[in-house]
Every structure is written in structure tokens, then in C-alpha cells.
Amino acid sequence: GKKRIHVFGPSGFCLRRFGERGDASNDIKYALDVTVTSDGHVVVTDGGDCSVKAFDFDGRGVLAVREGFCLPWGLDATPKSEVILTDSEAGALYRLAADFQRGELKKCQMIRSRLVSPRAVAVCQTSGAVVVIEHLKARGPSKGSTRVTIFSAEMDLIGQMDSFGLNLVFPSRIYATAVAFDKEGRVIVTDVCSQAVICLGKPEEFPIFNPLISHGLSYPVGLTYTANNSLVVLDGGDHSVKVYSS
């Protein structure tokens, strides 16, 4: 579409559209992920020009950050309105702090390197823990695998397991595409192999296996929790957004 960002109300009605498709500094060429900060700004990764762009809730562009990124991909906001960001090509994790009201970048700091094609990322709103989905290169004819990596708020490694390791624990192979924390701090992932949403437990008990949604999804590629603890899943199979009550 010509407008790259759509804002929907709880009933599914589209409230507004913004983010022009184009080449101007605040236009969006190829949006890869989106998050909303606690102060109400919409932040988007743009794979088209390898940038991070922020908008106010009326759709006015307030900031575009291009310095030093190879391919910014996933992002999530912290309770302090900072943004944790993955750079898939650089294999890195960044913390971005800005005064979005004034359109000023304060800090863009690499907080973790040597990751393998990190894409989806989520921040726990209570503990500050960070979980990243890495996409591992395939060996031989297989399609490759994913790895779920969990860091503490201080960026110490808490837990890590790839598709092969999860397959030893769980009954089916998991290829994770999206990740979120629920209100209790449990890690939730979408799995395109089983067309499901799965709870992997809290970081300290990772991994456990608890399927939350096992029917009705075609190709789940995104998820988030709303303030009332409803689970929102983006289904790329039938191009829909599906909302599940807690």
C-alpha cells in the first residue's frame, strides 16, 4: 500500500494510516518491524534504506537514524521509551535512546555482538530481560534453524537453545519467527512449522513446552500482548491480524 503503517482499534477498525511509501527522509521503503514507546511514538525499522524511523501518533515523522546500521530488523521498546534493536546483517544488538518529542538522538549503543542473523526481539517490561530469535545458516539441504537466546537486563546470557535442542525436549521441530514476553515474564514464540504459538516459560525455567494456540493459524510471523493481556498474532498465511483473549 501507499501508507506503510496502519493503526487499528480494539474492534479491528482502521483508525489511521501513515508512513508514505517513497524516497523522502521520513518515507518508508520496506518496513520490517514496528513498536510503540510508552510516550506514544511509533518506531519502525526500514530495510529499504537501513534506518530506524520514529513518528508521533498522528503520523508525523520526528526522527530518522541511519548511522552505522547494516540491516536493522527487529525492535521493541523498553519501559523507559528506549528501543532495543537487532541488526541482522551485523549480528548485533543495539540500545537506542532518543528524545522523540524534540527529534533528538541521545545514544545508539551496541550492547551485544557476534549474534547470528538476529531478527525478532522482545523486552520484558518487568524484569528488563531481552530475548532474541537468531536465524542459523543451513548445513546441507535443510532450511536452517532458529535459536532462542535470552539475556538478563544487564545483557548476561541466561539461556539459549536452537531448533535441534528444542526438538530433543519437545515433540516437534520449532522454527521460531516472532517472540514476546507475556505479563508474567514468560517467553512466547510463534512456530511456523506447527502453525502454533508456544510458551517456553520464564527465563529461569527455560525451556518448557506449553502450546497456547495450536489451531487456526496458517503462518504466524508476528505477535505482541496488549495492555489488557490479549495476545495479537500477525498471520502471514491469510494476511490477517488475530486477537486472542487471555
VENCORKA-V194745 format. One record per backbone hydrogen bond with DSSP energy under -0.5 kcal/mol. CO is the residue of the C=O (numbers start at 1). NH is the residue of the N-H. E is the energy in kcal/mol with one decimal. If there is no record, write none. Layout:
{{CO;NH;E} {CO;NH;E}}
This chain:
{{2;4;-0.5} {2;21;-1.9} {5;18;-2.3} {6;8;-0.5} {7;15;-2.9} {7;16;-1.3} {9;12;-1.9} {13;9;-2.8} {13;15;-0.6} {16;7;-2.7} {18;5;-2.8} {19;4;-3.0} {20;22;-0.7} {20;28;-3.3} {24;27;-1.4} {27;29;-0.5} {30;47;-2.8} {33;45;-1.9} {35;43;-2.9} {37;40;-2.0} {41;37;-2.7} {41;43;-0.6} {42;55;-2.6} {43;35;-2.1} {44;53;-2.8} {45;32;-2.6} {45;33;-0.8} {45;47;-0.6} {46;50;-0.5} {46;51;-1.9} {51;46;-3.0} {52;65;-3.3} {53;44;-3.1} {54;62;-2.7} {54;63;-1.5} {55;42;-2.5} {56;59;-2.2} {60;56;-2.4} {63;54;-3.0} {64;66;-0.5} {65;52;-2.5} {66;69;-1.0} {71;88;-2.0} {74;86;-2.7} {76;84;-3.0} {78;38;-0.5} {78;81;-2.0} {82;78;-2.8} {83;96;-3.1} {84;76;-2.0} {85;94;-3.2} {86;73;-2.8} {86;88;-0.6} {87;91;-1.5} {87;92;-1.6} {91;115;-2.9} {92;87;-2.7} {93;111;-3.0} {93;112;-1.5} {94;85;-2.6} {95;97;-0.5} {95;109;-2.7} {96;83;-2.7} {97;106;-2.3} {97;107;-2.3} {98;100;-1.0} {99;103;-1.3} {99;104;-2.3} {104;99;-3.0} {104;106;-0.5} {107;97;-3.1} {109;95;-2.9} {109;111;-0.5} {112;93;-2.9} {115;117;-0.8} {116;135;-1.0} {117;135;-1.4} {119;74;-0.6} {120;133;-2.6} {122;131;-2.4} {124;128;-1.5} {129;124;-3.0} {130;151;-3.4} {131;122;-2.1} {132;134;-0.6} {132;149;-2.6} {133;119;-2.8} {134;136;-0.7} {134;147;-2.4} {136;145;-0.8} {138;140;-0.5} {139;142;-0.7} {145;136;-2.5} {146;163;-1.7} {147;134;-2.9} {147;149;-0.6} {148;161;-1.9} {149;132;-2.8} {150;158;-3.1} {150;159;-1.4} {151;130;-2.3} {152;155;-2.1} {156;152;-2.7} {159;150;-3.3} {161;148;-2.7} {162;166;-2.8} {163;167;-2.0} {164;168;-1.0} {165;168;-0.5} {165;169;-0.8} {166;169;-0.5} {166;170;-3.4} {174;176;-0.6} {175;192;-2.0} {178;190;-1.9} {180;188;-3.2} {182;185;-2.0} {185;203;-0.6} {186;182;-2.0} {187;200;-3.3} {187;201;-0.6} {188;180;-2.3} {189;198;-2.8} {190;177;-1.5} {190;178;-0.5} {191;195;-0.6} {191;196;-2.1} {196;191;-3.0} {197;212;-2.7} {197;213;-1.8} {198;189;-2.8} {198;200;-0.5} {199;210;-1.8} {200;208;-1.6} {201;187;-2.8} {202;205;-1.6} {202;206;-1.0} {203;206;-0.6} {208;210;-0.5} {210;199;-2.7} {213;197;-2.3} {219;236;-2.4} {222;234;-2.9} {224;232;-3.1} {226;229;-1.9} {230;226;-2.4} {230;232;-0.5} {231;233;-0.5} {231;244;-3.1} {232;224;-1.9} {233;235;-0.6} {233;242;-3.1} {234;221;-2.6} {234;222;-1.2} {234;236;-0.7} {235;239;-0.5} {235;240;-1.9} {240;235;-3.0} {242;233;-3.2} {244;231;-2.8}}
